[in-house]
Amino acid sequence: MIFPKISIGSWAYAIGPYADHPVELEEVTRRLEALKFDGVELGGFKPHAHPDLYPNKKKRQGLMEMLKSKGLEVPAYAADLWSLPFAEGDPKVVKQYEEMFDRSLEFCVDCS
């Protein structure tokens, strides 16, 4: 028998009514653990799981250990790509977008 798993995006606590005062990721995960969620989809933007906030493999693995200790899986990672309007064609912005894309991939590999 297949049992569905329940998760929520961490960005739910960083946009909309929380935009001016986002809830820190540690607090988000405490709440999700208490509510018996199975996972958290990580928002790869500040103040949550942005590569700048977890700048190396050790920090990223620490993040994953924290999530695991709360019984939370990570079914998805939403990279911070919308802050760079690459479709406008500015070569500088396109390069920044590509760099953020690469950093986000590296983040995911380090977390696996």
C-alpha positions in Angstrom: 0.0 0.0 0.0 1.3 3.5 -0.9 1.0 6.1 1.8 1.2 9.8 0.7 3.7 12.1 2.2 3.0 15.6 3.2 5.4 18.5 2.7 5.3 22.3 2.3 7.6 24.8 0.7 9.7 26.8 3.2 8.9 29.8 1.1 5.3 29.7 2.5 7.0 31.3 5.5 9.0 33.9 3.6 6.5 35.5 1.1 3.0 37.0 1.3 2.1 37.8 4.9 5.7 36.9 6.0 7.5 38.9 3.4 8.5 41.7 5.8 9.3 39.3 8.6 10.2 35.8 7.2 10.2 32.9 9.6 13.7 31.5 10.0 14.3 28.0 8.5 15.1 26.5 12.0 11.7 27.7 13.3 9.9 26.5 10.1 11.3 23.0 10.6 10.4 23.0 14.3 6.8 23.8 13.4 6.7 21.2 10.6 8.1 18.5 13.0 5.4 19.4 15.6 2.7 19.2 12.9 4.1 15.8 11.8 4.9 16.8 8.2 7.0 14.4 6.3 9.1 16.9 4.5 10.0 20.5 3.6 10.6 21.7 0.1 13.6 24.0 0.5 13.4 27.6 -0.8 16.9 28.3 -2.2 16.7 31.9 -1.4 17.4 34.0 1.7 16.7 33.6 4.5 16.3 29.9 3.9 18.5 27.5 1.9 20.4 30.0 -0.2 23.9 28.8 -1.2 25.4 32.0 0.5 23.9 30.9 3.8 25.3 27.4 3.5 28.6 28.2 1.7 30.3 24.8 1.8 29.6 21.1 1.9 30.0 20.8 5.7 27.4 23.5 6.3 25.0 22.0 3.7 25.4 18.5 5.2 24.7 20.1 8.6 21.5 21.5 7.2 20.5 18.0 6.0 21.4 16.5 9.4 19.2 19.1 11.1 16.3 18.2 8.8 16.8 14.5 9.3 16.8 14.9 13.1 13.3 16.4 12.8 12.2 13.5 10.5 11.9 15.8 7.5 12.8 14.8 3.9 13.5 17.2 1.1 11.4 16.4 -1.9 12.3 19.6 -3.8 14.6 22.5 -4.0 13.5 25.9 -5.5 16.6 27.6 -6.6 16.8 31.4 -6.4 16.7 32.1 -10.1 13.8 34.5 -10.5 15.8 37.3 -9.0 17.9 37.4 -12.2 15.8 38.5 -15.2 17.9 36.6 -17.8 15.2 36.7 -20.4 15.8 40.4 -21.0 19.1 39.3 -22.7 21.6 41.4 -20.7 24.8 39.4 -21.0 25.9 40.3 -17.5 22.6 39.1 -16.0 22.6 35.9 -18.1 26.1 35.2 -16.7 24.9 35.8 -13.2 21.9 33.5 -13.8 24.2 30.7 -15.1 26.5 31.1 -12.1 23.5 30.9 -9.7 22.2 27.9 -11.6 25.6 26.2 -11.2 25.8 27.1 -7.5 22.3 25.7 -6.9 23.2 22.4 -8.6 26.4 22.2 -6.4 24.2 23.0 -3.3 21.9 20.1 -4.2 24.8 17.7 -4.9 26.4 18.6 -1.5 23.1 18.0 0.3 22.6 14.5 -1.2 
